Amino acid sequence: MKNREPRRRVMVRARMRTGADWGDVVIHNMSSRGLLATAERPCKPGTVIEIRRVHHIVIGRVVWVKDQYFGVRTQDRIDIDAILEAKPPAHRPGAAPCEKQADADRRATARKIGHAHIADQAERSRLFASVFQSCAIGAAVIAASLLIAQEVGGLLSRPMATVGAYLEGGPRSVASTK
């Protein structure tokens, strides 16, 4: 059996992407080729994830899950010291420190607008589907009604012709029409 590389116990907060969704993650231990973490949303084995800590990006695949913990095998080697020492910049280069809050507010507003746009688009899609479905059902009912009317008219035309012949000239007209 192959010896396992020693793990380094850490407590590192980062952001994790699974598919298109981002969430918070806490890394509990790391080695040069893997890590143990917990996240808000559980991951399934086989899921490819991206973890970001400041300017470090770690890409890996979830290899096991137990309760809220999951193990990740990384695509590339991890520089543990660099990740632990990484500090977010005090402010965006070229921006005044007071702009930091304004940037955060702008991003939050953009996210809210984005979510609202998606919700509006989903509502419009539901409305369109509902109207389309109603029109399709209405067209089917009208077509069925026309077919039924045509059949009923055909069934009633022969007795009505007989009644009409009696009304026009009596039974002789019926005999002559045959």
C-alpha positions in Angstrom: 0.0 0.0 0.0 1.3 3.4 -0.9 2.2 5.8 2.0 -0.1 8.7 2.3 1.5 12.2 2.1 1.2 14.0 5.4 -1.6 16.5 5.7 -1.1 20.0 7.0 -3.9 21.1 9.4 -5.3 24.5 8.4 -8.4 26.6 8.7 -8.7 28.5 5.4 -11.9 30.2 4.2 -12.3 30.4 0.4 -14.8 30.5 -2.4 -15.8 27.4 -4.3 -17.5 27.0 -7.7 -19.4 23.9 -8.7 -20.9 24.2 -12.1 -22.2 27.8 -12.3 -22.8 28.1 -8.6 -20.4 29.8 -6.1 -20.4 29.3 -2.3 -18.2 29.5 0.7 -15.9 26.6 1.6 -13.6 26.0 4.6 -10.4 24.0 4.0 -9.4 21.9 7.1 -6.3 20.2 5.9 -4.1 20.2 2.8 -1.4 18.2 1.1 0.4 19.0 -2.1 -2.2 17.0 -4.2 -5.4 17.2 -2.1 -7.5 18.8 0.6 -10.3 18.2 3.1 -13.0 20.7 3.2 -16.6 21.5 4.2 -19.1 23.7 2.3 -22.6 25.1 2.6 -23.9 22.8 -0.1 -22.7 19.2 -0.1 -20.7 18.0 -3.1 -21.1 14.6 -4.7 -18.1 12.3 -5.6 -16.9 13.0 -9.1 -17.9 16.7 -9.0 -15.2 19.0 -10.5 -14.7 22.1 -8.3 -12.8 25.3 -8.4 -11.6 26.8 -5.2 -10.3 30.4 -5.1 -8.4 32.1 -2.3 -7.3 35.6 -3.1 -5.4 35.1 -6.4 -4.8 31.3 -6.0 -7.0 28.9 -7.9 -7.2 25.2 -7.1 -9.1 22.9 -9.5 -9.9 19.3 -8.4 -12.4 16.5 -8.3 -14.3 15.4 -5.2 -13.2 11.8 -4.5 -15.1 11.1 -1.3 -17.9 12.5 0.9 -18.7 11.8 4.5 -21.3 13.9 6.4 -20.4 17.5 5.7 -16.7 16.7 4.9 -15.4 15.9 1.4 -12.0 15.1 0.0 -10.6 16.7 -3.2 -7.8 15.4 -5.4 -6.3 18.4 -7.1 -5.4 18.7 -10.8 -2.1 20.5 -10.0 0.2 20.7 -7.0 -0.9 23.0 -4.2 1.5 25.6 -2.8 0.2 25.4 0.7 2.3 28.2 2.2 1.3 30.6 -0.6 -2.3 30.0 0.0 -2.0 30.4 3.7 0.0 33.6 3.4 -2.3 35.1 0.7 -4.0 38.3 2.0 -6.7 40.1 0.1 -5.5 43.5 -1.2 -6.4 46.4 1.1 -8.0 48.2 -1.9 -8.2 47.8 -5.6 -5.0 49.1 -7.3 -5.5 52.6 -8.5 -8.7 53.1 -6.4 -9.2 55.1 -3.3 -10.0 53.1 -0.1 -13.4 54.8 0.2 -14.3 53.3 -3.2 -14.1 49.8 -1.8 -17.6 50.0 -0.2 -18.9 51.7 -3.4 -17.6 48.8 -5.4 -19.1 46.2 -3.1 -22.5 48.1 -3.3 -22.2 48.2 -7.1 -21.5 44.5 -7.3 -24.4 43.7 -4.9 -26.7 45.8 -6.9 -25.6 44.2 -10.2 -26.2 40.8 -8.6 -29.7 41.8 -7.5 -30.5 43.2 -11.0 -29.2 40.0 -12.6 -31.3 37.8 -10.3 -34.3 40.1 -10.9 -33.7 39.9 -14.7 -33.6 36.1 -14.6 -36.8 36.0 -12.5 -38.5 38.4 -14.9 -37.4 36.3 -17.8 -38.7 33.1 -16.2 -42.0 34.7 -15.4 -42.4 35.9 -19.0 -41.6 32.3 -20.2 -44.2 30.9 -17.9 -46.8 33.4 -19.1 -45.9 32.7 -22.8 -46.2 28.9 -22.2 -49.5 29.4 -20.4 -51.0 31.5 -23.3 -49.6 29.1 -25.9 -51.1 26.2 -24.1 -54.5 27.9 -23.8 -54.4 28.8 -27.6 -53.5 25.2 -28.5 -56.3 23.8 -26.4 -58.8 26.3 -27.8 -57.8 25.4 -31.4 -58.2 21.7 -30.6 -61.6 22.3 -29.0 -62.8 24.3 -32.1 -61.5 21.7 -34.5 -63.2 18.9 -32.5 -66.4 21.0 -32.4 -66.4 21.5 -36.2 -65.9 17.7 -36.8 -68.7 16.8 -34.4 -71.0 19.4 -36.1 -70.2 18.0 -39.5 -71.0 14.4 -38.4 -74.2 15.5 -36.6 -75.2 17.4 -39.7 -74.6 14.4 -41.9 -76.6 12.1 -39.6 -79.5 14.5 -39.5 -79.6 15.4 -43.2 -81.4 12.2 -44.3 -84.3 12.4 -41.8 -84.5 16.2 -42.5 -84.7 15.5 -46.2 -87.6 13.1 -45.6 -89.4 15.7 -43.4 -88.8 18.4 -46.0 -90.3 16.2 -48.8 -93.4 15.5 -46.8 -93.8 19.2 -46.1 -93.4 20.1 -49.8 -95.8 17.7 -51.4 -96.7 14.8 -49.2 -95.7 11.1 -49.5 -95.8 11.1 -53.4 -92.8 13.4 -53.5 -90.9 11.1 -51.2 -91.7 8.1 -53.5 -90.7 10.1 -56.6 -87.4 11.2 -55.0 -86.4 7.6 -54.4 
